[in-house]
Amino acid sequence: MVIGKAAKASGVNAKVLRSYESIGCYPGAARTGSDYHPRGPREVKTLRFIRQTRDLSLPMGRNKLLTHTNP
């Protein structure tokens, strides 16, 4: 799924999704040969989790630890 659809499905916007990737909180999707970043249900679930923890005011450093330890 493209970034816009993944963002909409997870409840965050594409700009926020990219910022999560840039700070390492969200691992992002692997690139294909055409430089496309496919995102599936697992990535959307991770994004929803990050959004929910942010709604609870957990610091981003804690989010990074949680998303990298819980698939």
C-alpha positions as CSV (number, residue, x, y, z in Angstrom):
1,M,0.0,0.0,0.0
2,V,1.3,3.5,-0.8
3,I,2.2,6.0,1.9
4,G,-1.0,7.9,1.6
5,K,-3.2,4.8,2.1
6,A,-1.1,3.5,4.9
7,A,-1.2,6.9,6.7
8,K,-5.0,7.1,6.3
9,A,-5.5,3.5,7.5
10,S,-3.4,4.1,10.6
11,G,-4.8,7.5,11.5
12,V,-1.7,9.6,10.9
13,N,-0.9,11.8,7.9
14,A,1.9,11.0,5.4
15,K,4.1,13.8,6.8
16,V,4.0,12.4,10.3
17,L,4.7,8.9,9.0
18,R,7.8,10.2,7.2
19,S,8.9,11.9,10.4
20,Y,8.5,8.7,12.4
21,E,10.7,7.0,9.8
22,S,13.4,9.7,9.9
23,I,13.7,9.6,13.7
24,G,13.8,5.8,13.8
25,C,10.6,5.4,15.7
26,Y,9.0,3.6,12.8
27,P,11.3,1.2,10.9
28,G,9.7,2.0,7.6
29,A,9.1,-0.4,4.7
30,A,11.8,-2.1,2.6
31,R,12.4,-0.7,-0.8
32,T,11.6,-2.6,-4.0
33,G,13.8,-2.5,-7.1
34,S,11.7,0.5,-8.4
35,D,12.3,2.4,-5.1
36,Y,8.8,1.8,-4.0
37,H,8.1,1.4,-0.3
38,P,5.3,-1.2,0.1
39,R,3.5,-1.1,3.4
40,G,1.2,-3.8,4.5
41,P,-1.1,-4.6,7.5
42,R,1.9,-5.1,9.8
43,E,3.2,-1.6,9.1
44,V,-0.2,-0.1,9.6
45,K,-0.6,-1.9,12.9
46,T,2.7,-0.5,14.0
47,L,1.7,3.0,13.0
48,R,-1.6,2.7,14.9
49,F,0.3,1.6,17.9
50,I,2.7,4.6,17.7
51,R,-0.3,6.9,17.3
52,Q,-2.0,5.4,20.3
53,T,1.1,5.8,22.5
54,R,1.4,9.4,21.3
55,D,-2.2,10.0,22.3
56,L,-1.2,8.7,25.8
57,S,1.7,11.2,25.8
58,L,4.4,8.6,25.9
59,P,7.8,10.0,24.8
60,M,9.0,9.1,21.3
61,G,12.1,7.4,22.8
62,R,9.8,5.0,24.6
63,N,7.8,4.4,21.3
64,K,11.0,3.5,19.5
65,L,11.8,0.9,22.1
66,L,8.3,-0.6,22.1
67,T,8.0,-0.7,18.3
68,H,11.4,-2.4,17.9
69,T,10.7,-5.0,20.6
70,N,7.0,-5.9,19.8
71,P,6.4,-7.0,16.2
